Protein backbone atom coordinates (compact mmCIF):
# COMPACT_ATOMS: atom_id res chain seq x y z
CA UNK A 1 0.00 0.00 0.00
CA UNK A 2 2.93 2.33 0.58
CA UNK A 3 3.61 2.91 -3.09
CA UNK A 4 -0.09 3.34 -3.88
CA UNK A 5 -0.25 6.00 -1.17
CA UNK A 6 2.88 7.57 -2.63
CA UNK A 7 1.24 7.75 -6.06
CA UNK A 8 -1.79 9.46 -4.51
CA UNK A 9 0.48 11.88 -2.64
CA UNK A 10 2.40 12.73 -5.82
CA UNK A 11 -0.75 13.33 -7.86
CA UNK A 12 -2.23 15.52 -5.11
CA UNK A 13 0.99 17.52 -4.85
CA UNK A 14 1.11 17.98 -8.63
CA UNK A 15 -2.51 19.18 -8.64
CA UNK A 16 -1.74 21.64 -5.83
CA UNK A 17 1.42 22.89 -7.48
CA UNK A 18 -0.34 23.26 -10.83
CA UNK A 19 -2.92 25.53 -9.20
CA UNK A 20 -0.31 27.81 -7.61
CA UNK A 21 0.10 30.01 -10.68
CA UNK A 22 -3.67 30.35 -11.11
CA UNK A 23 -4.02 31.39 -7.45
CA UNK A 24 -2.16 34.62 -8.34
CA UNK A 25 -0.42 34.88 -4.98
CA UNK A 26 -3.41 33.38 -3.15
CA UNK A 27 -5.69 36.20 -4.29
CA UNK A 28 -8.04 33.89 -6.24
CA UNK A 29 -10.13 31.76 -3.88
CA UNK A 30 -10.84 28.78 -6.16
CA UNK A 31 -7.26 27.99 -7.12
CA UNK A 32 -6.12 28.78 -3.57
CA UNK A 33 -8.50 26.12 -2.24
CA UNK A 34 -7.17 23.64 -4.81
CA UNK A 35 -3.63 24.38 -3.59
CA UNK A 36 -4.58 23.94 0.07
CA UNK A 37 -6.55 20.73 -0.48
CA UNK A 38 -3.93 19.34 -2.86
CA UNK A 39 -1.09 19.87 -0.41
CA UNK A 40 -3.19 18.69 2.53
CA UNK A 41 -4.02 15.42 0.77
CA UNK A 42 -0.42 15.09 -0.43
CA UNK A 43 1.11 15.45 3.02
CA UNK A 44 -1.48 13.19 4.63
CA UNK A 45 -0.73 10.38 2.18
CA UNK A 46 3.01 11.02 2.41
CA UNK A 47 2.73 10.54 6.17
CA UNK A 48 1.12 7.15 5.53
CA UNK A 49 3.85 6.23 3.05
CA UNK A 50 6.53 6.83 5.65
CA UNK A 51 5.16 3.98 7.77
CA UNK A 52 6.48 1.48 5.22
CA UNK A 53 8.89 3.27 2.86
CA UNK A 54 12.16 4.84 4.04
CA UNK A 55 11.95 8.64 4.08
CA UNK A 56 14.88 9.14 1.69
CA UNK A 57 13.43 6.77 -0.89
CA UNK A 58 9.93 8.19 -0.54
CA UNK A 59 11.17 11.75 -0.90
CA UNK A 60 13.35 10.88 -3.90
CA UNK A 61 10.36 9.35 -5.66
CA UNK A 62 8.03 12.16 -4.56
CA UNK A 63 10.32 14.90 -5.79
CA UNK A 64 11.58 13.16 -8.94
CA UNK A 65 8.19 12.12 -10.27
CA UNK A 66 6.68 15.44 -9.16
CA UNK A 67 9.35 17.43 -11.01
CA UNK A 68 8.80 15.41 -14.17
CA UNK A 69 5.01 15.75 -14.04
CA UNK A 70 5.08 19.48 -13.27
CA UNK A 71 7.53 20.09 -16.13
CA UNK A 72 5.26 18.21 -18.54
CA UNK A 73 2.15 20.05 -17.29
CA UNK A 74 3.95 23.39 -17.59
CA UNK A 75 4.99 22.54 -21.14
CA UNK A 76 1.62 21.17 -22.28
CA UNK A 77 -0.84 23.48 -20.56
CA UNK A 78 1.08 26.62 -19.57
CA UNK A 79 3.13 26.86 -22.77
CA UNK A 80 6.39 26.93 -20.81
CA UNK A 81 9.45 25.97 -22.77
CA UNK A 82 11.97 23.35 -21.77
CA UNK A 83 15.44 23.90 -23.18
CA UNK A 84 18.10 21.23 -23.52
CA UNK A 85 19.54 21.96 -20.08
CA UNK A 86 16.14 21.60 -18.40
CA UNK A 87 15.40 18.37 -20.23
CA UNK A 88 18.86 16.96 -19.39
CA UNK A 89 18.47 17.92 -15.73
CA UNK A 90 15.03 16.36 -15.47
CA UNK A 91 16.32 13.22 -17.21
CA UNK A 92 19.14 12.98 -14.65
CA UNK A 93 16.65 13.29 -11.79
CA UNK A 94 14.48 10.53 -13.29
CA UNK A 95 17.60 8.40 -13.83
CA UNK A 96 18.56 8.91 -10.19
CA UNK A 97 15.15 7.78 -9.01
CA UNK A 98 15.38 4.74 -11.29
CA UNK A 99 18.82 3.86 -9.87
CA UNK A 100 17.42 4.03 -6.34
CA UNK A 101 14.47 1.81 -7.23
CA UNK A 102 16.50 -0.71 -9.22
CA UNK A 103 19.74 -0.97 -7.29
CA UNK A 104 19.30 0.31 -3.74
CA UNK A 105 18.61 -2.10 -0.93
CA UNK A 106 17.02 0.85 0.90
CA UNK A 107 14.16 0.92 -1.59
CA UNK A 108 13.28 -2.69 -0.80
CA UNK A 109 12.67 -1.92 2.91
Residue pairs with C-beta under 8 A, 6 or more apart in sequence:
1 48
1 52
2 48
2 49
2 51
2 52
2 53
2 58
3 49
3 53
5 45
5 46
5 48
5 49
6 45
6 46
6 49
6 53
6 58
6 61
6 62
8 41
8 45
9 41
9 42
9 43
9 44
9 45
9 46
9 49
9 62
10 42
10 61
10 62
10 65
10 66
10 69
12 38
12 39
12 41
12 42
12 45
13 38
13 39
13 42
13 62
13 66
14 38
14 66
14 69
14 70
14 73
15 34
15 38
16 34
16 35
16 36
16 37
16 38
16 39
16 42
17 35
17 38
17 66
17 70
18 70
18 73
18 77
19 31
19 32
19 34
19 35
19 38
20 31
20 35
21 78
22 28
22 30
22 31
22 34
23 31
23 32
23 34
23 35
24 31
26 32
26 35
46 58
46 62
49 58
50 58
52 109
53 109
54 106
54 107
54 109
56 106
57 100
57 104
57 106
57 107
57 109
60 96
60 97
60 100
61 97
61 100
61 101
63 93
64 93
64 94
64 96
64 97
65 97
67 90
67 93
68 90
68 93
68 94
71 82
71 86
71 90
74 80
74 82
75 81
75 82
82 90
100 106
100 107
101 107
